[in-house]
Amino acid sequence: MDALTKKVVDTLLEWGADLVGIAPVERFEDAPEGHRPTDFLPQCKSVISIALHLFQGMADVWGEYDQRYKTITPYLFYGYGLTNWESSRLVNRMAKLLEYEGYKTLAFMPTWISSMTKYFNETIITGEIMAEFSHRHAAVAAGLGEFGLNGLALTPEFGPMQRFNSLLTSAELEPTPLYEGPPLCQPELCGKKCVKICPTQAFSPTELQSCTIGDMRISYAIHDNIRCAYGVTGLVKGTGSHSDLKIPEGPGQPLRYFADMSSEQIHPYTKAMLENCFGLICGDFCGKCLHQCPSRTLSAESLSEYDLSGRHSSVSRGWLA
């Protein structure tokens, strides 16, 4: 590893990142126009992806508000809010370090909830909610893992249990190889659990979408972002929230969703969360497709022979065993 790449990787791991990967900018050639690294930073040569692990206990205790000894609050804060702040702290410090070395660097917010407002007009036309830059696609492009059926980036170390953030930089860093290990998502074994447990029916059980990263063609379930948003913001039953709005049949309707966000039918407790601390402090009421995805357990046996020693990780191979 060259000296600058080693400094970047070692420093991020020392600061608290659990996984670090690096993608050359060429791996983003198939990204949507207006969302490619060079659209924002024309000098971009590399994209650094970092992952922060989400500890398992917050998933195990997650449950509905009326389930005794279950609670959504650990996930709301440690699985979303604090993790977003922690990853932002890391990329902010690394952006300045690279700038001191003479390289222009750019970082985005870690959550689409706060950046999607730029694309509201497009959302109304297309029915899709987009962020400025996709951290999960960057993670796969940086070799940290692969996409699951649920469209999440899964890693061999943690399965779905991490959140990602990214740095775009003009520094030409040594890239991480794309993940070529055993499949991390095995829908034939879990029965497409992510599709079945989604309280908003946001995943198609049969139709797939695809993208190209480097020389890999990747497919995952078509996902209705608007229907999903009803779950993320706790407007429907089954998300841990007190609210129980009804989503219209068929594809998500953006204007209807935005109207429902101000509906008098939203429970006062849900409204208090949304108005006072949702997004960067706490957020994502639901998250079932992430913290209830069984990929980490299902892939454990097939990963037992896969060598993880060359990865940029704070996790030892022995811990996985």
Secondary structure, 3 states (H helix, E strand, C coil): CCHHHHHHHHHHHHHCCCEEEEEEHHHHCCCCCCCCHHHHCCCCCEEEEEEEECCCHHHHCCCCCCCCCCCCHHHHHHHHHHHHHHHHHHHHHHHHHHHHCCCCEEECCCCHHHHHHHHHHHHHHHCCCCCCCCHHHHHHHCCCCEECCCCCEEECCCECCEEEEEEEECCCCCCCCCCCCCCCCCHHHHCCHHHHHCCCCCEEEEEEEEEEECCEEEEEEEECHHHHHHHHCCCCCCCCCCCCCCCCCCCCCHHHHHHHCCCCCCCHHHHHHHHHCECCCECCCCCHHHHCCCHHHHCHHHHCCCCCCCCCECCCHHHHC
